[in-house]
């Protein structure tokens, strides 16, 4: 398949999704279930992407330095650390584990 055909199909698909979102009646968006799903869906998607990027390499599950960094970030979040400190803790622990050969 030509790359430009794939790009064109992606553009059309993205436009169609945006148009479908604009055509949804306002009454449907104000339902409690829809509001609750709209609030929770981004968090669930972000958690799934984080898990996939942390615990997989290609088609295999792995437990390496990235998992240690994620654990450090989770602990920092539980301690209510500022965001930059959470990121710094994850980076430092991941780098440390990799430096130790893990």
CORFENTA-V228267 format. One record per backbone hydrogen bond with DSSP energy under -1.0 kcal/mol. NH is the residue of the N-H (numbers start at 1). CO is the residue of the C=O. If there is no record, write none. Layout:
NH&CO  NH&CO
This chain:
6&2  7&3  8&4  9&5  10&6  11&7  12&8  13&9  14&10  15&11  16&12  17&13  18&14  19&15  20&16  21&17  22&18  23&19  29&25  35&31  36&32  37&33  38&34  39&35  40&36  41&37  44&40  45&41  46&42  47&43  48&44  49&45  50&46  51&47  52&48  53&49  54&50  55&51  57&60  60&57  62&55  68&64  69&65  70&66  71&67  72&68  73&69  74&70  75&71  76&72  77&73  78&74  79&75  80&77  81&76  86&82  87&83  88&84  89&85  90&86  91&87  92&88  93&89  94&90  95&91  96&92  97&93  98&94  99&95  100&96  101&98  102&97
